[in-house]
Amino acid sequence: MTDERPPYRRILLKVSGEVLMGDAAFGIDMATLETVARDIAQVVAHGFELCLVIGGGNLFRGVSMAGRGMERASADYMGMLATVMNALALQSALEKEGVHTRVQSAIPMDAVCEPYIRRRALRHLEKGRVVIFAAGLGAPFFTTDTPAALRAAEMGCHALLKGTSVDGVYTADPKIDPTAKRYERLSYQEVLAQNLRVMDASAISLMRDNAIPIVVFSIREPGNLLRVVKGGGVYTTIEETA
Ligand code: UDP
């Protein structure tokens, strides 16, 4: 799909931890990590300002450990630490591509990365650095969707891109139902009312309140990120529709 949508200059890209597993069932696949880093480097080279929020589901997911008897809050803190590990992995891969990055964590850990400081993060962006936000909100009972939306609003991003393993939002799971159709465009309200599992409801409503479009696309296809930020490629946009 191509449209006349102007390119979003400052972007927050949310990458779910699961993307980093590649075809494995757990952990970080180095080849996939390098591919994602190359795609991000390409976008930075084209002059886009980029913030990243990375999930932790490839390493640890609080809710599933809580299901097996661990206290939910403790399990969620472990999940947040998993996002820090992914952030460091991505930082290292990006620096190999020559991209300057800073990791900022919502849970201060001075020996590892910077603490989250909004004004400092803005300054990094202005200097052309990629800022990777780690440890979510620093609070349990959330996934990384809500911190992705919050940071997008705080950083004045023009769009929140959600990089997944599917190329948009479908009427049903396309891996299970071959008749599933991809939506080109949806309103925030449609996503909330139909309970389409795109992102957590708190993230969707934060984007609605701040009129920041959400673009869902596949990050597993090399080169796709650049196509999407330039307005081409295949994706679903969630925004206010007239
Ligand atoms: N998490 C949390 N608060 C946050 C962000 C993350 O408690 O603000 C925890 C939560 O346990 C979550 C885990 O970190 O399951 C990893 O994040 P997520 O599930 O969003 O990873 P993804 O699905 O994107 O890989």
Residues whose N, C-alpha, C, O or C-beta is under 5 A from the ligand:
A	BS01	UDP	V15 S16 G17 E18 G55 G56 G57 N58 F60 R61 G62 V63 A75 D76 Y77 G79 M80 A135 G136 L137 G138 A139 P140 F141 F142 T143 T144 D145 P147
